[in-house]
Amino acid sequence: MSLTADPPACTIKSSNNNEYRITPVFGFIDPSGTKDINITRTAGAPKEDKLVIHFANAPADATDAQAAFAAVTPAGTVTIPMSATA
């Protein structure tokens, strides 16, 4: 994804919403290229899961990341495998 004057927006999805809590689910990526997120795993059996991050350039005047992301076509994805152990 090439960074333009429009702020990149992202949404994060989990393959296991019963045991993972992710905040924020939607957000804008800082021009420096970073975005802090919190991932919490609740009690559950060990298993393999993944996070999928979809990103797109949002309109320049966007203030709501969820609404902005709904209005654009994702430019790409990043998949992050996760493994919980006992």
N, C-alpha and C positions, 0 to 999 in steps of 0.2 A: 504494500500500500504506500503510495506516495503522499507525504503530508503536504497539504495545500493550506490556503488561508482558512479553509473550513476546519472546525475542530473534529478530530476523530472521535466517534462514539463507539461504545462497545456494550455487548451483553454477554453474560456468562451463564452457561447452562451446565448442569451436573447430570450424570447418568444415574445418580442415586439421591433424589431429593428427600428420601425418608431419613437419611443419616447425615447428609451434609447441609450446612447452612452457609450461604454465601452472601456477603454484603459488601458493596452494593451489587445488585444484579445488573443494573444499567449505569453507565457513567460516561463522562468525557475523558479522554486521555490528555494529560498535561502535555504542552508543547515540548517538554524535555523528554517525552516518550515514556513516562512512568505513570502508573495508576496503582494506588494502594488498595488491596482488597483483604477482607477477613474471611477465612475458611474455618468452620468449626465442624468437627465430626462428632456426632452423638454416639452413644453406646450401640454396638451392633456387631454381628459376626464379621470376621476378617473377609475381605473380598477385594477384587480389582474393580476400580471405577475410573471415570475420566471427567475432566472439565473440558468444555468446548467454549472457546471465546470467539465470538463473531464480531467483526469490526467493519466500520464504514465511515466515510467522511460525512459529517452532519452539516446541515445548512449553517452558514456563518452566524445567523441570528438566533440559533437554537439555545434555549435555556433549560429545556426538559429533555434529558437523555433518552428516556423511554419513548416519548412522542417523536423525537428526532429519529431514533433508530427505526421506528415503525414506518417512517416516511421515505426511507432510502433502501437501496439494494445493498446487502452486505458485500464488501470488497474482498473479504477473505476470512479464514478461520485459523485458529491455533488450537490443537488438541493436546491436553496435558494428561498423561496417565497418572493415576494415583493408586496406591496400594496400602491398605490397612492391615496391620498384623496384630496378632494377639499378644 
